[in-house]
Amino acid sequence: MKYLHACFLRKRNMLIVRSFTTLLLLSCIAFKLACCFSSSISSLKALPLLGHLEFEDVHPASKDFGNRYQLLPLAVLHPKSVSDIASVIRHIWMMGPHSQLTVAARGRGHSLQGQAQTRHGIVIHMESLQPQKLKVHGVGGGTTPFVDVSGGELWINILHETLKYGLAPKSWTDYLHLTVGGTLSNAGISGQAFRHGPQISNVHQLEVVVAGKGEILNCSERQNSDLFHGVLGGLGQFGIITRARIALEPAPTMVKWMRVLYLDFAAFARDQERLISSDDDKFDYIEGFVIINRTGLLDSWRLSFTPEDPIEASKFKSDGRNLYCLEVAKYFKLDQDKKDVMNQEVKESLSELNYISSTLFSSEVTYQEFLDRVHVSEMKLRSKGQWEVPHPWLNLLVPRSRVNEFAKGVFGNILTDTSNGPVIVYPVNKSKWDNRSSAVTPEEEEIFYLVAILTSAVPGSTGKDGVDQIVKRNQRILEFSEAAGLGLKQYLPHYTTRHEWRSHFGPKWDDFVRRKSRYDPFAMLAPGQRIFEKSPVVSPHSS
């Protein structure tokens, strides 16, 4: 009995000692972190900046559009010049490899899974860059037109300014209230990409602050070309884009905007591919979307569009069916003779397609209204309190040869409702993408599809509209695609392991790691992407 009692006391004492040791270790770690943060704050506050570092009001920088991740930074830099950004990065570099401070550039915060966040690091508020007047060059001919813009400038502002000169960028995103640096760090895709490629294919030059020593470098195809191609589509890993030179073209005045419906996905996809492969510029914008289990679809279209045949359109019922909408646009100027010619060309182009004849709807809007169309929806959702909700979106690039298989397995099976957000589907030509950039596309095939499943979650819901169920559904789509060997790639990718990132980049991985080692050897930049962990050395042979 005494023996058992002694054993019990011995075990209890050992448990107490272990607990005490653990608490002591945690206390030491906490004390060390507190000392590090205190030292970091003091040294950062001493930096001579034109702008300022904010250490108190940092909570807005811990959120993003995805509304699922919240990482609280140590401070937010509001730069008034590019030198402010360089100074902060250079300071962190001088702190050495053992400093745990990281840096995340943030535009409008439209990342989905914390990509523009950093825990206990520095968030750079790119919109704070001292506004410089946008400089439009090549007006009146003589040289190819372009515009020089800040990396923190919004695309909507670029549109407004360039239209004053009768010009506009060639390639867009569907939503224009995003920063230049943000979209160029990914790709920037919309319905013009089939002709002009993504936004990263329409950049002449960049100014970039690299993390090595906070250097400010100009880069282009001819100057620092490795950095230029690496930064474009590089997910913020190699430098912070502080200026960009964007290609322009003559801007139209008006847009004829049309929608038609299909019952069969294969017919829908064939017509989309026919249009993007045409050499005669039948349309200037080509997209599409999937409608599943929606009622009163055409009635809702009547708010903005006019049916070609109102009587036949009124007979069409969308209830309970999988439908596929082809959305196209033709640009034109306010000239009645040219408009008549354009209308005839559009009519002939549509006659070659295999859509349901009673579902042709059209509208005429200004070029600016057309490009800023998503902002109208944003305002409506904000007025209802439905904008700042979780957005567990899934964006995929699907090879042309497997898109029918993807559609059959996902639309109406895994994905059974599109009432909480659009599902966008359209093809692009790979030849319009520069393979030297860091952006990843499906390998080998000339045509691939963007499939963007843009579902909004209902806050607090535990049902199918809740964020957890939507995330599980997205995972089922990825697992189905993996099991079927579809060879798709994620756009705006999100992975958590080095193995997954290596698989994502495929043959581009070695170059990606090499560039990281060269331009950001301490892995200081964009930690929210979860590709590299901050460490003294990033090995080119890491797996």
C-alpha positions in Angstrom: 0.0 0.0 0.0 2.9 2.3 0.9 4.5 1.4 -2.3 1.4 2.4 -4.4 1.1 5.6 -2.4 4.8 6.4 -3.1 4.4 5.7 -6.8 1.3 8.0 -6.9 3.2 10.8 -5.2 6.2 10.4 -7.6 3.9 10.5 -10.7 2.1 13.6 -9.3 5.3 15.4 -8.6 6.6 14.6 -12.1 3.4 15.9 -13.6 3.7 19.1 -11.5 7.4 19.5 -12.6 6.5 19.0 -16.3 3.6 21.4 -16.0 5.8 24.0 -14.3 8.5 23.5 -17.0 6.0 23.9 -19.8 4.6 27.1 -18.2 8.1 28.4 -17.7 9.0 27.7 -21.3 5.8 29.4 -22.6 6.4 32.3 -20.3 10.0 32.7 -21.7 8.7 32.5 -25.3 6.0 35.1 -24.5 8.6 37.3 -22.8 11.0 36.9 -25.7 8.3 37.7 -28.2 7.2 40.7 -26.2 10.8 42.0 -26.1 11.1 41.4 -29.8 7.9 43.2 -30.6 8.8 46.1 -28.3 12.3 46.3 -29.9 10.7 46.1 -33.4 8.2 48.8 -32.6 10.8 51.2 -31.2 13.1 50.8 -34.2 10.3 51.1 -36.7 9.0 54.3 -35.0 12.4 55.8 -35.4 12.4 55.5 -39.3 12.3 58.8 -41.1 9.2 58.4 -43.4 7.1 60.8 -45.4 4.0 58.7 -44.5 3.5 57.0 -41.2 3.3 53.6 -39.5 0.1 52.9 -37.6 0.4 50.7 -34.6 -3.0 51.1 -33.0 -5.7 51.1 -35.7 -4.6 47.9 -37.4 -7.8 45.8 -37.2 -9.1 46.7 -40.7 -5.9 45.2 -42.2 -6.7 41.9 -40.5 -9.7 41.3 -42.8 -10.3 40.7 -46.4 -13.1 40.1 -48.9 -13.1 36.4 -48.2 -14.2 37.1 -44.6 -12.8 33.9 -43.3 -9.3 34.7 -42.1 -8.2 37.4 -39.6 -4.5 37.9 -38.9 -3.6 40.9 -36.8 -0.5 42.8 -38.0 2.0 44.6 -35.8 1.6 47.8 -37.8 0.2 49.2 -41.1 2.4 51.4 -43.2 0.6 54.3 -45.0 3.3 55.3 -47.5 3.4 58.7 -49.1 6.3 57.7 -51.4 7.9 54.6 -52.8 10.9 55.4 -50.7 8.8 54.8 -47.6 8.1 51.2 -48.7 11.8 50.7 -49.5 12.9 52.1 -46.2 10.7 49.7 -44.2 11.7 46.7 -46.2 15.4 47.7 -45.9 15.0 48.1 -42.2 13.5 44.7 -41.7 16.3 43.3 -44.0 18.9 44.9 -41.7 17.3 43.2 -38.7 18.7 40.0 -40.1 17.3 36.5 -40.8 16.2 35.9 -37.2 13.6 38.7 -37.2 10.2 37.2 -37.7 8.8 40.4 -39.2 7.1 39.9 -42.6 5.5 42.3 -45.1 2.2 42.1 -47.0 1.1 44.6 -49.7 -2.6 45.3 -49.5 -4.7 47.0 -52.1 -8.4 46.9 -51.6 -8.2 43.7 -49.5 -10.0 41.6 -52.1 -8.0 38.5 -51.4 -10.1 35.5 -50.4 -8.1 33.5 -47.8 -5.8 35.9 -46.0 -3.3 36.3 -48.9 -2.8 40.0 -48.2 -2.5 39.6 -44.4 0.4 39.0 -42.0 0.3 38.0 -38.4 2.5 40.4 -36.3 4.1 41.8 -39.5 3.8 45.0 -41.5 0.8 45.5 -43.9 1.5 48.1 -46.6 -1.7 50.1 -47.5 -0.9 50.6 -51.2 -3.7 53.1 -51.8 -1.9 55.5 -49.5 0.9 56.0 -52.0 1.0 59.7 -52.7 -1.4 60.0 -55.7 0.4 61.0 -58.8 -1.4 62.4 -61.8 -1.9 59.5 -64.2 0.4 60.1 -67.2 -1.1 59.1 -70.6 1.4 58.9 -73.4 1.0 58.5 -77.2 -2.1 60.7 -77.5 -2.7 61.7 -81.1 -0.7 58.9 -82.6 3.0 58.6 -83.4 3.7 56.1 -80.7 1.8 53.2 -79.2 -0.3 54.7 -76.3 0.3 53.8 -72.7 -0.3 55.1 -69.2 2.0 55.2 -66.2 0.2 54.4 -62.9 0.9 53.8 -59.3 0.7 50.2 -58.1 -1.9 51.3 -55.6 -4.1 52.9 -58.2 -7.6 51.5 -58.9 -8.5 50.3 -62.4 -11.7 52.3 -62.3 -9.7 55.5 -61.9 -7.5 54.5 -64.8 -10.6 54.0 -66.9 -11.9 57.5 -66.0 -8.6 59.2 -66.8 -7.7 57.5 -70.0 -11.3 58.0 -71.5 -10.6 61.7 -71.4 -8.1 61.0 -74.2 -10.3 58.6 -76.0 -8.1 55.7 -74.9 -8.5 52.7 -72.5 -6.5 49.7 -71.3 -7.0 46.6 -73.5 -7.6 44.0 -70.9 -9.7 44.2 -67.7 -11.1 42.3 -64.8 -14.9 42.0 -64.3 -14.6 44.2 -61.2 -12.6 47.5 -61.5 -12.4 48.6 -57.9 -9.1 46.7 -57.5 -5.5 48.0 -57.4 -3.1 47.6 -60.3 -0.5 45.8 -58.1 -3.1 43.3 -56.9 -4.4 42.1 -60.3 -0.9 42.1 -61.9 0.3 39.8 -59.0 -2.3 37.2 -60.1 -3.1 37.7 -63.8 -6.3 39.8 -64.3 -8.9 38.0 -66.5 -12.1 39.1 -68.0 -14.1 38.6 -71.3 -11.5 40.5 -73.3 -8.7 38.0 -72.4 -9.5 35.7 -75.4 -8.2 38.5 -77.7 -5.7 40.5 -75.6 -4.7 38.0 -73.0 -4.8 38.7 -69.3 -3.7 42.1 -67.8 -0.2 40.8 -67.2 0.2 40.4 -71.0 -0.5 44.1 -71.5 2.3 45.6 -69.3 5.3 47.3 -70.8 7.3 48.1 -67.6 7.2 47.9 -63.8 8.8 49.6 -60.9 9.3 47.0 -58.1 10.7 47.2 -54.5 12.5 43.9 -53.9 13.0 42.5 -50.5 16.7 41.7 -50.8 17.8 45.2 -49.6 14.8 47.2 -50.3 16.1 48.2 -53.7 13.8 50.1 -56.1 14.2 48.5 -59.6 12.7 49.2 -63.0 12.1 46.1 -65.0 10.7 45.2 -68.5 11.4 42.6 -71.2 14.7 44.3 -71.8 15.7 45.5 -68.3 15.8 43.1 -65.3 13.6 40.8 -67.4 13.8 37.9 -64.9 12.3 40.1 -62.2 9.7 41.5 -64.7 8.4 38.1 -65.7 8.6 36.7 -62.2 6.6 39.5 -60.6 3.8 39.3 -63.2 1.5 36.6 -61.8 4.0 36.0 -59.0 1.6 36.2 -56.1 3.6 39.0 -54.4 6.5 36.7 -53.7 9.4 38.6 -55.4 8.7 42.3 -54.9 6.1 45.0 -54.4 4.7 46.6 -57.6 4.8 50.4 -57.1 4.4 51.5 -60.7 3.2 50.0 -63.9 3.2 51.1 -67.6 -0.1 49.8 -69.1 -0.8 49.4 -72.8 -3.8 51.4 -74.2 -6.0 51.3 -77.3 -8.6 53.6 -78.8 -11.7 53.4 -76.6 -15.3 52.8 -78.0 -18.2 55.0 -76.9 -21.0 52.4 -76.6 -21.5 48.7 -76.1 -24.1 46.4 -77.5 -24.5 43.8 -74.7 -26.3 40.5 -75.4 -27.3 37.3 -73.6 -28.6 34.0 -75.0 -29.4 30.6 -73.4 -28.5 27.0 -74.1 -29.8 23.7 -72.7 -26.8 21.7 -73.6 -23.3 22.5 -72.2 -21.5 21.0 -75.1 -23.3 23.2 -77.6 -22.7 26.2 -75.4 -18.9 25.4 -75.2 -18.6 24.8 -78.9 -20.1 28.2 -79.7 -17.9 29.9 -77.2 -14.8 28.3 -78.7 -16.0 29.1 -82.2 -16.2 32.8 -81.3 -12.8 33.1 -79.6 -11.1 31.3 -82.5 -12.6 33.6 -85.1 -10.3 35.9 -87.0 -12.9 38.5 -87.9 -13.4 40.1 -84.5 -17.1 39.2 -84.3 -17.3 40.2 -80.6 -15.1 42.2 -78.3 -16.1 40.4 -75.1 -17.1 36.8 -74.6 -18.1 35.2 -71.2 -20.7 32.8 -70.0 -22.3 31.5 -66.9 -24.2 28.5 -65.5 -27.8 28.7 -64.1 -28.9 25.9 -61.9 -32.3 25.6 -60.2 -33.3 29.2 -60.8 -36.9 30.5 -61.4 -38.1 33.6 -63.3 -34.7 34.0 -64.9 -35.8 35.9 -68.0 -38.1 38.1 -66.0 -35.1 39.3 -64.0 -33.2 40.0 -67.2 -36.0 42.4 -68.3 -34.8 44.9 -65.7 -31.7 45.6 -67.8 -32.2 43.9 -71.1 -34.8 43.9 -73.9 -35.9 40.6 -75.5 -35.6 40.3 -79.2 -39.0 38.5 -79.3 -41.0 39.4 -76.2 -43.9 37.0 -76.9 -41.6 34.0 -77.4 -39.5 35.0 -74.4 -42.5 35.1 -72.2 -43.2 31.5 -73.0 -39.8 30.3 -71.9 -39.6 28.7 -68.4 -36.3 28.2 -66.7 -37.6 26.4 -63.6 -35.5 23.4 -62.5 -33.3 23.2 -65.5 -29.5 23.5 -66.0 -29.0 26.4 -68.3 -26.0 28.0 -69.9 -25.8 31.6 -70.7 -23.5 33.0 -73.4 -22.8 36.7 -72.8 -21.2 38.7 -75.6 -20.6 42.4 -76.3 -19.7 44.4 -79.4 -18.1 47.8 -79.0 -19.0 50.8 -81.2 -18.9 54.6 -81.5 -21.9 57.0 -81.7 -22.2 57.0 -85.5 -25.6 55.9 -86.9 -24.2 54.6 -90.2 -21.5 52.5 -88.4 -24.0 51.4 -85.8 -26.3 50.0 -88.6 -23.4 48.1 -90.0 -22.5 46.8 -86.6 -26.0 45.6 -85.9 -26.1 43.7 -89.2 -22.7 42.1 -88.4 -24.0 41.1 -84.9 -27.1 39.6 -86.4 -25.1 37.5 -88.9 -22.7 36.4 -86.2 -25.6 35.3 -83.9 -27.3 33.4 -86.7 -24.3 31.0 -86.8 -24.9 30.0 -83.1 -27.1 27.2 -81.7 -28.8 29.0 -78.8 -32.5 28.8 -77.9 -33.9 31.4 -80.3 -36.5 32.8 -77.9 -33.8 33.8 -75.3 -31.9 36.5 -77.1 -31.8 39.6 -74.9 -29.8 42.8 -75.6 -29.0 46.2 -74.2 -27.0 49.3 -75.2 -24.9 51.0 -72.5 -21.9 53.3 -72.4 -18.5 51.7 -72.4 -17.9 52.9 -68.9 -21.2 51.5 -67.6 -20.4 48.2 -69.2 -17.0 47.8 -67.7 -18.2 49.0 -64.2 -21.3 46.7 -64.2 -20.3 44.7 -61.2 -20.0 47.8 -59.1 -23.7 48.3 -59.6 -24.4 44.9 -58.1 -22.0 45.7 -55.3 -24.0 48.8 -54.3 -27.2 46.8 -54.3 -25.7 44.1 -52.1 -24.2 46.7 -49.7 -27.6 48.3 -49.3 -29.0 45.0 -48.2 -26.0 44.2 -45.9 -25.0 41.3 -48.2 -21.6 42.4 -49.4 -19.4 41.9 -46.3 -20.2 38.3 -45.9 -18.0 35.2 -46.2 -17.0 34.5 -49.9 -15.6 31.0 -50.1 -15.0 31.3 -53.8 -13.3 28.7 -56.0 -11.6 29.7 -59.3 -10.4 27.1 -61.7 -8.7 26.8 -65.0 -9.9 23.7 -66.8 -8.3 22.2 -70.0 -10.6 22.3 -73.0 -10.4 18.6 -73.6 -11.8 17.9 -70.1 -14.3 20.7 -69.7 -17.3 18.6 -70.7 -16.4 15.9 -68.2 -16.0 18.6 -65.6 -19.4 20.1 -66.4 -21.1 16.7 -66.3 -19.6 15.8 -62.9 -20.1 19.2 -61.2 -23.0 21.2 -62.6 -26.3 19.8 -61.2 -24.5 17.1 -59.3 -22.0 18.5 -56.8 -23.2 22.1 -57.5 -27.0 22.0 -57.2 -27.9 25.7 -56.9 -26.6 29.0 -58.2 -28.9 31.4 -56.3 -26.1 32.6 -53.9 -23.7 33.8 -56.5 -22.8 33.4 -60.2 -20.9 30.5 -61.8 -18.8 32.0 -64.6 -17.5 29.8 -67.5 -15.6 31.0 -70.5 -12.7 29.9 -72.7 -9.4 31.8 -73.3 -6.6 31.3 -75.8 -3.3 30.2 -74.2 -1.3 31.8 -77.0 -2.3 35.2 -75.5 -0.5 34.4 -72.2 3.2 34.8 -71.8 4.6 31.6 -70.5 7.7 33.4 -69.1 5.4 34.9 -66.4 4.8 33.2 -63.0 1.1 32.7 -63.8 0.2 29.0 -64.0 -2.2 27.6 -66.7 -3.2 24.1 -67.7 -0.3 22.5 -69.6 -0.1 21.9 -73.4 -3.6 22.7 -74.6 -4.2 25.9 -76.6 -7.7 26.6 -75.1 -8.6 26.4 -71.4 -11.7 27.6 -69.5 -12.0 29.8 -66.5 -14.6 28.3 -64.1 -15.3 30.8 -61.3 -17.8 29.5 -58.6 -18.5 32.8 -56.8 -20.8 31.7 -54.0 -21.6 34.0 -51.0 -22.3 32.4 -47.7 -25.0 33.3 -45.3 -23.4 34.4 -42.0 -24.2 32.1 -39.1 -25.9 29.4 -41.3 -25.2 25.8 -40.6 -27.1 24.6 -43.7 -26.1 24.4 -47.3 -25.7 28.2 -47.5 -23.3 28.3 -44.6 -19.6 28.7 -45.2 -18.6 25.3 -43.8 -20.9 23.5 -46.2 -19.8 25.6 -49.2 -16.1 24.9 -48.4 -16.9 21.2 -48.2 -18.7 21.4 -51.6 -15.6 23.1 -53.1 -13.4 20.4 -51.7 -15.7 17.8 -53.3 -15.2 19.5 -56.7 -11.4 19.5 -56.3 -11.4 15.8 -55.2 -13.6 14.9 -58.2 -11.3 16.7 -60.5 -8.2 15.1 -59.0 -9.7 11.6 -59.1 -10.7 12.1 -62.8 -7.3 13.4 -63.6 -8.7 16.6 -65.3 -5.4 18.5 -65.0 -7.0 21.7 -63.9 -5.2 24.5 -62.1 -6.4 26.9 -59.4 -6.6 30.6 -60.3 -6.1 32.8 -57.2 -4.6 29.5 -55.7 -4.8 28.5 -52.1 -2.7 25.6 -50.7 -1.2 24.8 -47.4 1.7 22.5 -48.1 4.9 22.8 -50.1 4.0 19.6 -52.0 0.7 21.1 -53.1 2.5 24.3 -54.3 5.1 22.3 -56.1 2.4 20.3 -57.9 0.5 23.6 -58.7 3.5 25.2 -60.4 4.7 22.1 -62.1 7.6 22.8 -64.4 7.7 26.5 -63.2 8.4 25.5 -59.6 12.2 25.5 -59.9 12.3 28.9 -61.4 9.8 30.2 -58.8 12.0 29.0 -55.9 15.1 30.3 -57.6 13.5 33.8 -57.9 12.4 33.7 -54.3 16.0 32.9 -53.2 17.3 35.8 -55.4 14.8 38.5 -54.7 13.4 37.7 -51.2 16.0 35.4 -49.6 14.5 35.8 -46.1 11.0 35.0 -47.3 9.8 38.3 -46.0 7.1 39.1 -48.6 3.4 37.9 -48.9 3.4 35.3 -46.1 -0.4 35.0 -46.4 0.1 33.0 -49.6 1.6 30.2 -47.4 4.2 29.2 -50.0 7.4 29.9 -48.1 8.1 30.3 -44.3 10.4 33.0 -43.2 13.9 31.5 -42.8 17.5 32.5 -43.3 17.8 30.5 -46.5 15.4 29.4 -49.2 17.0 26.5 -50.9 16.4 26.0 -54.7 16.2 22.3 -54.0 13.4 22.6 -51.4 10.5 20.2 -51.9 
